[in-house]
Amino acid sequence: MASFRELLRAAKVEIDEVDIDGGAQLLDGGHLLLDVREPDEYDQGAIPGSLHIPRGTLETVIEQRVPDRDQPMVVMCAGGARSAFAAQTLKQLGYTDIVSMDGGFNGWKDAGKPWTRPRSLGPAERNRYQRHLLLPEVGEEGQLALLDAKVLLLGAGGLGSPAALYLAAAGVGTLGIIDMDEVDESNLQRQIIHRLDQVGERKVESARASIAALNPYVTVNTYDMRLSADNVLDVIDGYDVIIDGADNFPSRYLLNDASVKLGIPVVHGSIFRFEGQVTVFDPRQGPTYRDMLPEPPPPEFAPSCAEAGVIGVLPGIIGSLQALEALKLVLGIGEPLRGRLLVFDALDLSFREFTLNANPDNQVTWENRDRIDVVDLEGLCMPALRGA
């Protein structure tokens, strides 16, 4: 059986290797630095801009993290041995421009080159979010992004309930909740964030308590108020994503105009009897609510759930989809529902997708944001544009 030294010598015959200065020159020239040390080593210090994939998971993860096999890479470990084996493996996987940095991170530090102590998850966070950490599309970097994220929920009702719980469970660091109602026993058929012993409480406080019981590390900002032109910009400013669980058209148009003005994506959801729909209105990258619905339909064509009813599990499905879209937006993964309307029929258990296009007559756009006047739209819902 070959010794470790013999295996290492054999690996170095098959790969290209550079010293510390040579590695630094390659990094300055655009090579990607792949750090294959263990997580505890990486936590003690890392080179800025490096991609961290421990050697033990390299084969299963690299294709998702670096799909381009022609991407030039410098592979680094602590001293240069593991990086040599990693470079050999990458060449066997078809990566064409790979070099191992002899001396590794220890040599880099000894040479006085720049490094930092990266922010990392603590042991309790690693345990709580370990199923996320196993996903190449999330990993520790993505989980840290979730912890830094701020998501605002318009409504703590049927849609806001599952969305808030799943976002909290996923580790979104700050959740804002807007609602001016109190918990009623009739809410409990679908609004799963509230409990029987919370009937009579303000919904925002009931939701805060449920989130704290699920994940006490999530900061919850509550807004026990009616959203209006006087407060909407102040409330939504600073949030990364907004979950729209409104149940009336004036609130939706108000939210649309304010979110377009500030450039904040909105994950829209709505439910009716046995049907629901979800889409993403991202004013910087796609159509918005006014593109889909330039003006509200007559009241008789859009009764509320209180008037028409809703099967209790339906908001759970739609609200969960909204939470998923919000996570994708924060993580920058997958294909969010920008320009696509997903419609769900619970009776048929079917999904249909429709394309949403920008309306050329719509003037409430990101490009016109400086001209948008956000006004209360009760009974109006027409846009207010300066200079229009």
C-alpha positions as CSV (number, residue, x, y, z in Angstrom):
1,M,0.0,0.0,0.0
2,A,1.4,3.4,-1.0
3,S,2.3,5.8,1.8
4,F,0.8,9.3,2.1
5,R,4.1,10.8,0.8
6,E,4.0,8.6,-2.2
7,L,0.4,9.5,-3.0
8,L,1.2,13.2,-2.6
9,R,4.2,12.9,-4.9
10,A,2.0,11.2,-7.5
11,A,-0.6,13.8,-7.2
12,K,1.9,16.6,-7.7
13,V,3.1,15.0,-10.8
14,E,-0.4,15.3,-12.3
15,I,-1.1,18.9,-11.4
16,D,0.3,22.4,-11.8
17,E,1.6,24.0,-8.6
18,V,2.6,27.6,-7.8
19,D,4.2,29.3,-4.8
20,I,2.6,32.0,-2.7
21,D,3.7,34.9,-4.9
22,G,2.6,33.0,-8.0
23,G,-0.8,32.3,-6.5
24,A,-1.2,36.0,-5.6
25,Q,-0.5,37.0,-9.2
26,L,-3.1,34.5,-10.5
27,L,-5.7,35.8,-8.1
28,D,-5.0,39.4,-9.2
29,G,-5.4,38.2,-12.7
30,G,-8.9,36.8,-12.1
31,H,-8.5,33.3,-10.9
32,L,-11.0,32.0,-8.4
33,L,-9.5,31.0,-5.0
34,L,-10.9,27.7,-3.8
35,D,-10.3,27.1,-0.1
36,V,-10.6,23.4,0.8
37,R,-9.8,23.6,4.5
38,E,-12.2,22.4,7.2
39,P,-14.8,24.8,8.6
40,D,-13.0,25.3,11.9
41,E,-9.8,26.2,10.0
42,Y,-11.7,28.6,7.7
43,D,-13.3,30.3,10.7
44,Q,-9.8,31.2,12.1
45,G,-9.0,33.2,9.0
46,A,-9.5,33.3,5.2
47,I,-8.4,35.2,2.1
48,P,-11.1,37.7,1.0
49,G,-13.1,36.6,-2.0
50,S,-12.3,32.9,-1.6
51,L,-14.9,30.1,-2.2
52,H,-14.9,27.7,0.7
53,I,-15.7,24.1,0.0
54,P,-14.2,21.5,2.5
55,R,-12.2,18.8,0.8
56,G,-14.5,16.1,2.1
57,T,-17.5,17.5,0.2
58,L,-15.7,18.7,-2.9
59,E,-16.8,16.0,-5.3
60,T,-20.5,16.4,-4.4
61,V,-20.6,20.2,-4.3
62,I,-18.2,21.7,-6.8
63,E,-20.4,21.3,-9.9
64,Q,-23.2,23.3,-8.3
65,R,-20.9,26.0,-6.9
66,V,-18.6,26.2,-10.0
67,P,-20.6,24.9,-13.0
68,D,-18.0,26.3,-15.6
69,R,-15.3,23.7,-15.9
70,D,-13.1,26.3,-17.7
71,Q,-13.1,28.6,-14.7
72,P,-9.5,29.2,-13.7
73,M,-8.9,28.3,-10.1
74,V,-6.2,28.4,-7.5
75,V,-6.8,25.6,-4.9
76,M,-5.6,26.3,-1.3
77,C,-5.5,24.4,2.0
78,A,-3.4,25.0,5.1
79,G,-0.1,23.9,3.8
80,G,-0.4,22.5,0.2
81,A,-1.1,18.8,0.6
82,R,-4.8,18.7,0.6
83,S,-5.0,21.3,-2.2
84,A,-2.8,19.0,-4.3
85,F,-5.2,16.1,-3.9
86,A,-8.1,18.5,-4.5
87,A,-6.5,19.8,-7.7
88,Q,-6.0,16.2,-8.9
89,T,-9.7,15.5,-8.2
90,L,-10.8,18.6,-10.1
91,K,-8.8,17.6,-13.1
92,Q,-10.3,14.2,-13.0
93,L,-13.8,15.9,-12.9
94,G,-12.9,17.8,-16.1
95,Y,-11.9,21.2,-14.8
96,T,-9.3,22.5,-17.2
97,D,-7.4,25.3,-15.5
98,I,-6.4,24.3,-11.9
99,V,-3.3,25.0,-9.9
100,S,-2.5,24.2,-6.3
101,M,-0.9,26.8,-4.1
102,D,2.1,25.3,-2.3
103,G,2.4,26.7,1.3
104,G,-1.3,27.2,1.6
105,F,-2.9,29.6,4.0
106,N,-0.1,29.3,6.5
107,G,2.4,30.4,3.9
108,W,0.1,33.2,2.8
109,K,-0.1,34.6,6.3
110,D,3.7,34.2,6.9
111,A,4.3,36.2,3.7
112,G,2.3,39.1,5.2
113,K,-0.5,39.0,2.5
114,P,-4.0,40.1,3.4
115,W,-6.5,37.9,5.1
116,T,-9.5,38.3,7.4
117,R,-11.4,36.4,10.0
118,P,-14.6,35.6,8.2
119,R,-18.0,35.9,9.9
120,S,-19.3,32.5,10.6
121,L,-22.2,30.7,12.2
122,G,-21.9,29.6,15.8
123,P,-22.4,26.0,17.0
124,A,-26.1,26.5,17.9
125,E,-26.8,28.2,14.5
126,R,-25.0,25.4,12.6
127,N,-27.1,22.8,14.4
128,R,-30.4,24.7,13.8
129,Y,-29.8,25.4,10.1
130,Q,-27.8,22.3,9.3
131,R,-30.2,21.1,6.6
132,H,-29.7,24.5,4.8
133,L,-25.9,24.2,5.1
134,L,-26.1,20.9,3.2
135,L,-27.6,22.7,0.2
136,P,-24.9,24.0,-2.2
137,E,-27.2,26.8,-3.2
138,V,-27.4,28.0,0.4
139,G,-24.5,26.8,2.5
140,E,-23.0,29.0,5.3
141,E,-22.8,32.1,3.1
142,G,-26.5,31.9,2.2
143,Q,-27.5,31.3,5.7
144,L,-25.6,34.4,6.8
145,A,-27.5,36.3,4.1
146,L,-30.8,35.0,5.5
147,L,-29.8,36.1,9.0
148,D,-29.0,39.6,7.6
149,A,-32.2,39.8,5.6
150,K,-35.3,41.9,6.4
151,V,-38.7,40.8,5.1
152,L,-41.9,42.7,5.7
153,L,-45.3,41.0,5.8
154,L,-48.4,42.9,4.9
155,G,-51.0,41.1,7.0
156,A,-50.8,38.5,9.8
157,G,-53.8,36.6,8.4
158,G,-54.2,33.5,6.2
159,L,-51.2,34.2,3.9
160,G,-49.0,36.0,6.4
161,S,-49.3,33.2,8.9
162,P,-47.5,30.4,7.1
163,A,-45.2,32.9,5.4
164,A,-44.0,34.3,8.7
165,L,-43.6,31.0,10.3
166,Y,-41.5,29.5,7.5
167,L,-39.4,32.6,7.1
168,A,-38.7,32.6,10.8
169,A,-37.9,28.9,10.8
170,A,-35.5,29.5,7.8
171,G,-33.6,32.1,9.9
172,V,-34.6,35.3,8.2
173,G,-33.1,37.7,10.8
174,T,-35.7,40.5,10.8
175,L,-39.5,40.2,10.1
176,G,-41.8,43.1,10.0
177,I,-45.6,42.5,10.5
178,I,-48.3,45.0,9.6
179,D,-51.8,44.4,10.8
180,M,-54.4,46.5,12.7
181,D,-56.8,43.7,13.6
182,E,-57.2,41.4,16.6
183,V,-57.5,37.7,16.7
184,D,-61.0,36.3,16.3
185,E,-62.0,32.7,16.7
186,S,-63.1,32.6,13.1
187,N,-59.5,33.3,12.1
188,L,-58.2,30.0,13.5
189,Q,-59.6,27.9,10.7
190,R,-56.7,29.1,8.5
191,Q,-54.5,31.7,10.3
192,I,-52.2,29.2,11.9
193,I,-49.9,31.7,13.6
194,H,-52.6,32.4,16.1
195,R,-54.0,30.1,18.9
196,L,-57.2,29.8,20.8
197,D,-55.7,31.3,23.9
198,Q,-54.7,34.4,21.8
199,V,-58.3,35.3,20.8
200,G,-58.8,39.0,21.6
201,E,-55.1,39.8,21.3
202,R,-53.7,42.2,18.7
203,K,-52.7,40.1,15.7
204,V,-49.2,41.6,15.5
205,E,-48.5,40.7,19.2
206,S,-50.0,37.2,18.7
207,A,-47.8,36.7,15.7
208,R,-44.7,38.0,17.5
209,A,-45.3,35.5,20.4
210,S,-45.6,32.6,18.0
211,I,-42.5,33.5,16.1
212,A,-40.5,33.9,19.3
213,A,-41.7,30.4,20.4
214,L,-40.4,29.0,17.1
215,N,-37.2,30.9,16.7
216,P,-36.3,33.4,19.5
217,Y,-33.3,34.7,17.5
218,V,-35.6,36.4,14.9
219,T,-36.2,40.2,15.4
220,V,-39.9,41.0,14.9
221,N,-40.9,44.6,14.2
222,T,-44.7,45.1,14.7
223,Y,-46.8,47.8,13.0
224,D,-50.3,47.8,14.6
225,M,-51.6,50.3,12.1
226,R,-53.5,50.8,8.9
227,L,-51.1,51.3,6.0
228,S,-51.6,54.7,4.5
229,A,-49.9,57.2,2.3
230,D,-48.7,59.0,5.4
231,N,-46.7,56.0,6.7
232,V,-46.1,53.5,3.9
233,L,-42.8,54.8,2.7
234,D,-41.4,55.0,6.2
235,V,-42.6,51.5,7.1
236,I,-41.3,49.6,4.0
237,D,-38.1,51.5,3.6
238,G,-35.1,49.3,4.5
239,Y,-36.8,46.0,3.9
240,D,-35.3,43.6,1.3
241,V,-38.6,41.9,0.3
242,I,-42.3,42.4,1.0
243,I,-44.9,39.7,1.3
244,D,-48.2,41.0,0.2
245,G,-51.0,39.3,2.1
246,A,-53.5,42.2,1.8
247,D,-57.2,41.5,1.3
248,N,-58.3,44.7,-0.4
249,F,-57.4,46.6,-3.5
250,P,-56.6,50.0,-2.1
251,S,-53.8,48.4,0.1
252,R,-52.4,46.5,-2.9
253,Y,-52.2,49.6,-5.1
254,L,-50.8,51.7,-2.3
255,L,-48.1,49.0,-1.6
256,N,-47.4,48.8,-5.3
257,D,-46.8,52.5,-5.8
258,A,-44.6,52.7,-2.7
259,S,-42.6,49.6,-3.5
260,V,-42.0,50.8,-7.1
261,K,-40.8,54.2,-5.8
262,L,-38.3,52.5,-3.5
263,G,-37.5,49.6,-5.8
264,I,-38.4,46.8,-3.3
265,P,-39.7,43.5,-4.7
266,V,-43.1,42.3,-3.6
267,V,-44.2,38.7,-3.5
268,H,-47.9,38.9,-4.2
269,G,-50.4,36.2,-3.2
270,S,-54.2,36.1,-3.2
271,I,-56.8,33.4,-2.4
272,F,-60.4,32.8,-3.3
273,R,-62.5,29.8,-2.3
274,F,-60.4,27.0,-3.7
275,E,-58.0,29.0,-5.9
276,G,-54.9,30.9,-5.2
277,Q,-52.2,32.8,-7.1
278,V,-48.6,33.8,-6.6
279,T,-46.2,36.1,-8.5
280,V,-43.2,38.4,-7.9
281,F,-43.5,42.1,-8.7
282,D,-39.9,43.4,-8.9
283,P,-40.0,47.0,-10.1
284,R,-36.3,46.9,-11.2
285,Q,-36.6,43.7,-13.2
286,G,-40.2,43.0,-14.3
287,P,-43.9,43.9,-14.4
288,T,-45.7,45.1,-11.3
289,Y,-49.2,45.0,-9.9
290,R,-50.4,47.9,-12.1
291,D,-49.2,46.0,-15.1
292,M,-51.2,43.0,-14.2
293,L,-54.3,44.9,-13.0
294,P,-54.4,48.5,-14.2
295,E,-57.6,49.1,-12.3
296,P,-59.6,47.1,-9.8
297,P,-62.5,44.9,-10.9
298,P,-66.0,45.8,-9.8
299,P,-66.7,44.7,-6.2
300,E,-69.1,42.0,-7.3
301,F,-66.3,40.3,-9.2
302,A,-63.9,40.3,-6.3
303,P,-65.6,39.4,-3.1
304,S,-63.5,38.9,0.0
305,C,-62.9,35.6,1.8
306,A,-65.3,36.8,4.5
307,E,-68.0,37.0,1.8
308,A,-67.1,34.0,-0.4
309,G,-65.3,31.7,2.0
310,V,-62.0,29.8,1.6
311,I,-60.8,26.3,2.2
312,G,-58.6,26.4,5.3
313,V,-55.5,24.8,3.9
314,L,-55.3,27.0,0.8
315,P,-53.7,30.0,2.4
316,G,-51.1,27.6,3.8
317,I,-50.1,26.5,0.3
318,I,-50.0,30.0,-1.2
319,G,-48.4,31.6,1.8
320,S,-45.7,28.9,1.8
321,L,-45.0,29.6,-1.9
322,Q,-44.7,33.2,-1.0
323,A,-42.1,32.4,1.7
324,L,-40.2,30.3,-0.8
325,E,-40.1,33.1,-3.4
326,A,-38.9,35.5,-0.7
327,L,-36.1,33.1,0.2
328,K,-35.1,32.7,-3.4
329,L,-34.9,36.5,-3.8
330,V,-32.8,36.9,-0.7
331,L,-30.4,34.1,-1.7
332,G,-30.3,35.0,-5.4
333,I,-31.0,31.4,-6.5
334,G,-33.4,29.7,-8.9
335,E,-35.9,31.5,-11.1
336,P,-38.3,33.7,-9.1
337,L,-41.8,34.3,-10.4
338,R,-40.9,37.6,-12.1
339,G,-43.2,38.1,-15.0
340,R,-45.0,34.8,-14.3
341,L,-48.3,34.3,-12.5
342,L,-48.7,30.9,-10.9
343,V,-52.3,29.9,-10.4
344,F,-53.3,27.0,-8.1
345,D,-56.6,25.1,-8.2
346,A,-57.1,23.0,-5.0
347,L,-60.0,21.0,-6.4
348,D,-58.1,19.8,-9.4
349,L,-54.8,20.0,-7.6
350,S,-53.3,21.7,-10.6
351,F,-51.0,24.5,-11.3
352,R,-51.1,26.8,-14.3
353,E,-48.7,29.5,-15.3
354,F,-49.4,32.7,-17.2
355,T,-46.9,35.2,-18.6
356,L,-47.2,38.8,-17.3
357,N,-45.8,41.6,-19.5
358,A,-45.2,45.2,-18.7
359,N,-48.1,47.5,-19.7
360,P,-46.8,50.3,-22.0
361,D,-49.5,52.6,-20.6
362,N,-48.4,52.1,-17.0
363,Q,-46.5,55.1,-15.8
364,V,-45.9,53.9,-12.3
365,T,-42.5,52.4,-13.0
366,W,-39.0,52.3,-11.5
367,E,-37.8,54.7,-14.3
368,N,-40.5,57.2,-13.3
369,R,-39.9,56.7,-9.5
370,D,-39.0,60.3,-8.9
371,R,-42.4,61.4,-10.2
372,I,-44.5,58.9,-8.2
373,D,-46.7,60.5,-5.5
374,V,-47.9,57.9,-3.1
375,V,-51.5,58.7,-2.2
376,D,-54.4,57.0,-0.4
377,L,-56.5,55.2,-3.0
378,E,-59.8,54.4,-1.3
379,G,-62.3,54.1,-4.1
380,L,-59.8,55.6,-6.6
381,C,-56.7,53.3,-7.3
382,M,-55.6,55.7,-10.1
383,P,-51.9,56.5,-10.1
384,A,-50.6,59.9,-9.0
385,L,-47.7,61.1,-11.1
386,R,-46.1,64.5,-11.0
387,G,-46.0,66.1,-14.4
388,A,-48.4,63.6,-15.8
